[in-house]
Amino acid sequence: MFCWTTAIATIMLIGTAVLLICSDLARAITTCRISNQCDQCRLLSAGQKCLKDKRYEHLFCDTANNRIDIHENSYLFCDTKKNKLITKHCAPGKYFINGTCSDVHQRHKRRFVAGSGHVGDYCSVNDDCLNGMFCSDGTCTCRNMFVAIHGYCYLKKNIGDNGCQYSEQCNAAWPGARCIENKCECPSDINGIPYVQVRTRDGVVCILLSGEDNDPVPKCPLPEYDDDLLTMPISQLRNPAMTDPNDYDIFSGEQINPLQFCSSTSTDYNTFVANGGAACTYATEPYQSDNGVYIADIYDCIVVPLNNMKLAMKGIYNIHPEADGICCPNRAFTCIQPKHEAKSNEAGVRPRWWFNSVTGICELFMWDPWDETEVQSPNNFKTREHCESYCRDTCKRGSPQYSVGGILNEEEPITNCQTMSSCSSNFECKTTGWRQLCCPSVASICSIAGGRPFDISRHTNFDPGYSMKRMFNLNFEKSRRYYYDPDQSRCISFTYNGALGNFNNFKSLSDCELFCERLQCKYGTPLKIGQ
């Protein structure tokens, strides 16, 4: 019989497990092709094992731009006697093209027919390249919204999108995604745990139906699961009213789960229900229904099958019968979360990607899945492409304007705006990826409201957020953050309680100034004291 108390203790006591760093942590999914990012593919090289008598392009990583390039006058050949790849060179003046060494003038003639350039071909202007490409440093390269497949550029496709031809189009947006009957589908499973496809206000996401080791709780889409993790770090909303699972004075079934569940059909976004049955709502002490805190604009109620979980928890945590989802950070709130850099000597540390919402760029960092001194950040991706499709191709900071609906889950972003007048006040029309969205203006983000409905109970120009429990008797640490004060026209530090808050919340003074300084100077940067 499954003991939920033991499972909760395993999940919550993060840091007790000792992991070994696998040699293939950064193992890529596909074999490298020209223009791929070096750290996102497997590069063939001399000395590697092989079986078939075959020739391969001699590719290498150009560390200057982190892209795969080619040695044009050499190739890799599988020596079947030694069962390994060896390097061979073409005769002087010849290049390796389509499996054979050819004359140099033939190569240049093919490459300079206007509009015929494939990925990796020479070019001098954009018109030398095929559709979906541009000429970058003399080489035809796929544009941001395209992925290189067999020398051509195909449009990347998100989960649930129709019209894909290759799985690489789907995999570029969500690792492991597949093209099935011309539609992008979630990965089938990981370690035997199936993925389910779920729609949110911002698009379709992939959810693991449960954890491992008898953990029946479905998992938020981010951070992504690794197959060597024993338990998954949690980004699901913690329950502020959680109880001690070993408190035997609490009657059977009346324990309050450490995680918060929700009802997707609830439209009461201010009433708190401890074990689900209401919308995603936080609470302050005493944890009663009328002490709810509105968070439905930063947490999604993601609908996912809960029957198996409810059955496993019955008698310990009686989850509300109307609960049909888990509370996960929405896309906008996910993409502003700061990175928490790991200590390099810790076991289990691995490379991941993080979206910098100040610069609008995805950056590589080292992640320790077991460090829970701070609330686990969902701004954590296995690949740069996933980071870019999830965070870069939407509003830079803050949620887009949505169509108005009776239930938040059924709303959708307003797209194809043309002018400022197409959007409501505090929003402006921005081109993001291949579409136009009504995005929060810098002034609205760097305001007292901070891009969220103003909490009338707050009496400060900043939003300190709320404390959040790591365990029933232990809170996550507080930290110093920065906000832009429109009254003083400068960035000021404040104490952040560890969770929630608004979008006028920056981890460093420089980030705050970089994002909000346009409110001070239309051109250039403001002069600082001492400069």
Secondary structure, 3 states (H helix, E strand, C coil): CCCHHHHHHHHHCCCCCCCCCCCCCCCCCCECCCCCEHHHCECCCCCCECCCCCEEEEEEEECCCCEEEEEEEEEEEEECCCCEEEEEECCCCEEEECCEEEEHHHHHHHHCCCCCECCCCECCCHHHECCCEEEECCEEEECCCEEEECCEEEECCCCCCECCCCHHHHHCCCCCCEEECCEEECCCEECCEEEEEEEECCEEEEEECCCCCCCCCCECCCCCCCCCCCCCCCCCCECCCCCCCCCCCCCCCECCCCECEECCCCCCCCCCCCCCCCCCEEECCCCCHHHEEECCCCEEEEECCCHHHHHHHCCCECCCCCCCEEEEECHHHHHCCCCCCCCCCCCCCEEEEEEECCCCEEEEEEECCCCCCCCCCCCCECCHHHHHHHHHCCCCCCCCCECCCCCHHHCCECECCCCHHHCCCCEEEEEECCEEEEEECHHHHCCCCCCCCCCCCCCCCCCCCECCEEECCEECCCEEEEEEECCCCEEEEEEECCECCCCCCECCHHHHHHHHHHHCCCCCCCCCCCC
